[in-house]
Amino acid sequence: MTGLQYFRDSTHRDKESRGALMVPIALSFIAMVQLQPKLLTAPDFIEHYGDDVRYELIDGELIDLEPTGFHEQVAGFIGRKLNVAIDQQNAPYLIPYRCLIKMLGTDTTFRPDVIVLDQSQLSQEPLWQQEPVICQGRSVKVVIEVVSSNWQNDYARKTEDYALLGIPEFWIVDYLGLGGRDYIGTPKQPTLTLCILEGDRYRKQRLQGNARLSSPTFPGLQLTVDQIFAAGQ
């Protein structure tokens, strides 16, 4: 074999080796791109998923709420009790069957489990006539999240955003005790965290056992957190 032939053979083998190496790299890149979630805008989400109770949108990412039957039992129990309280107070409030909370200027749209609205403010909502979507915190009296497997969003992200929106009262109903110990304590147990807006932040009260829920919006409400948790059994 001449030196020229050796050089040509070596070059050919090097090209084959590099080609063989590039194939798995390219496939890995394609797989990585395919695994990345497709981001949605808030208008797209409202149009295509507004009626789908399984999903909400956080920073353009579709979030599966993974609701269970027990989860819905708890939410339904709370809604029933609050409707009675609304009637007793003769307050201009309503609990819609379906409602979204859109954070203006972002691609985040929450789907609360229970929301109490002030009917007197709804005429000022920019989207309400077309869709059951709330954009202004003053339209909301109470928002309630029943904790599921995505508990981090309830305790962290939603707490921050609901305070930013100016929602005066927020309940985090962790009937299974799923939240981290920083949020519900040790040992972990079913906990209701009552968040009352003070300035631009929530003052939080952790309620467990037979503690009575003291709601500023519904001062006459006679309800213990144990009664709420029992609805999920």
Helices and strands as residue ranges (DSSP letters): H 3-35, H 42-49, E 55-58, E 61-64, H 69-89, E 93-94, E 100-103, E 108-110, E 114-118, G 119-124, E 133-134, G 137-139, E 140-146, H 151-152, I 153-157, H 158-165, E 169-174, H 181-184, E 191-198, E 201-207, H 225-230
